[in-house]
Amino acid sequence: MTPSANGRRKPPTIHDVAREAGISRGTVSRFLNGGHYVSPAARTAVEAAIKKTGYVVNRHARSLSTGRSDSVAFLLTEPQEKFFEDPNFNVLLRGCTEHLARHDIPLLLMLASAKDDRRRLTRYITSGHVDGVLLVSSHSGDPVAVELRDAGIPLVACGKPLGLGSKVSYVAADDRDGAREMVRYLIAAGRRRIGMITGPLDTPGGTERLAGYREVLDSAGLPYDPALVAEGDYRRAGGEEAARLLLAQAPDMDAVFVASDLMAQGVIFTLQQAGRTVPDDIAVGGFDDSPAATAVSPALTTIRQPWDRISAEMVRMLLTQIAGEDTAAVILPTSLVIRDSA
């Protein structure tokens, strides 16, 4: 800090950072506004200068000069109880928060499950209180994505929003290929009566994972049996209910692919309550590789979604949009994680 006329020390400014780093004020400004067109060497110099001078961004002043809020919304259009129950949401929220923190941008959590909540938050967002939105778990027919995009709000969805085509940028795991890998694994293990508990069929994960399941059965010459398929809701209780239905409809089932780890917890509980051993009687495969996969016994064989890469790509794409550039879509590969349930 430098002393002022009254003897107090002034807080360091962007000019102090530029002088300490030995680069132009414009380069420092670009670094502070997202890091676009800043070389690695300049980035390192600015970071060191900020640390040495103790510079802190004056968000209010920057907001007035740039017309930006310097904050981003994490908008979840699911019932609030699912946010607290499903560990995937928390993992994604933590990852997005961490990646935005590297750009000194705070993340605001917004929950909008009811129509009135969505209307109120859409009005808040379009009034300029945030610079962009990370949209999570948008069902088919959910108008939020279209409304925000039509209002010109930078927006990146987690998962491909159904029915919107190229209108909304998104980051997704390869749901269909992950499902194919799991079903191939179960067939290679000698299972032939393989059931499936899908996600909601108005979500991309619900439709894509079911499609992958059906494709592998067809290529293996195994008939698709509707009695072996039940729709779930990504909740543990939904997994329990669907497992009871499958046991009643297809008591000779020898494996089940479950479209989320949380539902798979409920499936394993129901199977054990019914006297079926896992995996000897019925093998169980999940999807996500969330904390729920190792919080059950036996530990769950599952498909890993690369949550850190998903959150990193969502943040990168959103900041690119905020800077005025177009983005499209990123689909990331999944991988099989073998544990004890299959």
C-alpha positions, 0 to 999 in steps of 0.5 A, spaced: 500 500 500 501 507 498 500 512 504 495 518 502 495 525 504 492 523 511 497 518 513 493 512 512 495 507 507 491 506 500 489 499 498 493 497 492 490 498 485 490 495 478 496 500 477 500 497 482 499 490 480 501 492 473 507 496 475 509 490 480 508 485 474 512 489 469 506 489 464 501 493 462 494 495 465 490 492 460 493 486 460 492 486 468 484 488 466 484 482 461 486 477 466 481 480 472 475 479 467 476 472 465 484 471 463 482 471 455 488 473 451 493 473 457 499 469 456 501 464 461 507 468 463 503 474 464 498 470 468 503 468 472 506 475 473 499 478 475 498 472 480 504 473 483 503 481 483 496 480 486 499 476 492 505 481 493 501 487 493 495 484 496 490 487 491 483 485 492 478 487 486 473 492 488 467 488 485 462 494 486 466 499 482 468 494 476 460 492 476 459 500 474 464 500 469 463 494 466 455 493 466 457 486 469 455 483 476 461 479 476 457 473 479 454 467 476 448 463 478 447 455 479 440 454 477 437 447 479 430 446 477 428 440 481 425 439 487 429 442 493 429 435 497 433 432 491 438 437 492 439 434 499 438 427 497 442 426 491 450 427 492 451 428 484 448 435 485 453 437 491 459 434 487 457 438 481 456 445 485 462 444 489 466 443 482 463 449 479 464 453 485 472 451 485 473 453 478 469 459 478 473 461 484 480 461 480 477 467 476 474 470 483 467 469 481 462 467 486 457 462 485 449 463 487 445 457 488 438 458 486 433 452 487 427 453 482 422 447 483 415 450 482 412 454 477 412 461 481 420 460 483 422 459 476 418 465 474 421 469 480 428 467 479 428 468 471 425 475 472 431 476 477 436 473 472 434 477 466 434 483 470 442 483 470 443 481 477 448 475 474 452 475 468 450 468 466 447 461 468 449 454 470 443 450 469 442 443 472 437 438 471 432 441 466 426 436 464 423 436 457 418 442 457 422 446 462 421 453 459 427 456 463 432 454 458 429 457 452 426 463 456 433 465 459 437 464 452 431 468 448 433 474 453 440 473 451 443 471 458 449 466 457 447 459 459 450 452 459 446 446 461 448 440 465 446 435 460 443 435 453 436 439 454 431 435 450 427 438 444 432 444 444 437 442 439 443 447 438 439 452 442 442 451 448 450 450 450 451 444 454 456 439 457 454 432 458 457 425 459 456 420 454 450 417 457 448 412 451 456 409 451 456 408 458 450 404 458 452 400 453 459 399 456 455 397 463 450 392 459 456 389 455 460 388 462 454 384 465 453 380 458 460 378 459 459 376 466 454 371 463 448 374 465 442 373 460 436 376 464 438 383 465 433 388 467 434 396 467 431 401 472 431 408 467 431 415 470 425 419 468 424 419 461 423 426 460 430 427 461 436 426 457 439 421 462 433 417 462 432 416 454 440 415 452 441 410 458 435 406 456 437 407 448 444 404 450 441 398 454 437 396 448 442 397 443 447 392 446 441 387 448 439 387 440 447 386 438 448 380 443 441 377 440 438 378 447 430 380 446 428 386 449 423 384 454 418 390 457 417 386 463 425 387 465 424 395 465 421 400 470 422 407 470 425 410 476 426 417 479 433 418 481 431 417 488 433 411 493 426 410 494 424 410 487 429 405 486 426 400 491 419 401 488 422 399 481 426 393 484 419 391 487 416 391 480 421 388 477 421 382 482 414 381 481 414 382 473 421 378 472 422 373 478 428 370 473 432 376 472 439 375 474 442 382 473 439 389 473 442 396 470 440 402 474 441 409 471 443 412 478 447 410 484 442 412 489 437 408 486 441 402 486 442 403 493 435 402 494 435 396 489 440 392 493 436 394 499 430 391 496 433 385 493 436 383 500 430 384 503 427 379 498 432 374 500 436 375 493 444 375 494 448 380 490 451 379 486 450 371 486 443 371 485 442 378 481 448 382 479 447 390 480 450 395 476 449 403 477 451 409 474 455 416 476 460 413 481 457 418 486 459 417 494 452 413 494 456 407 490 461 406 496 456 407 501 452 401 500 454 393 501 456 390 497 460 396 493 457 398 487 460 397 480 458 403 476 459 408 470 463 414 472 461 420 470 467 425 470 464 430 474 470 435 475 471 435 468 464 436 467 464 442 472 470 445 469 467 445 462 461 448 464 465 454 467 469 455 461 464 455 456 460 460 460 465 465 461 467 464 454 459 466 452 460 472 458 466 474 454 462 475 447 464 468 444 459 463 442 459 456 444 456 449 442 456 443 446 461 438 449 460 430 450 465 427 455 467 420 456 465 415 461 468 409 464 467 403 468 468 402 475 468 395 477 467 393 485 463 388 488 456 388 486 457 385 479 
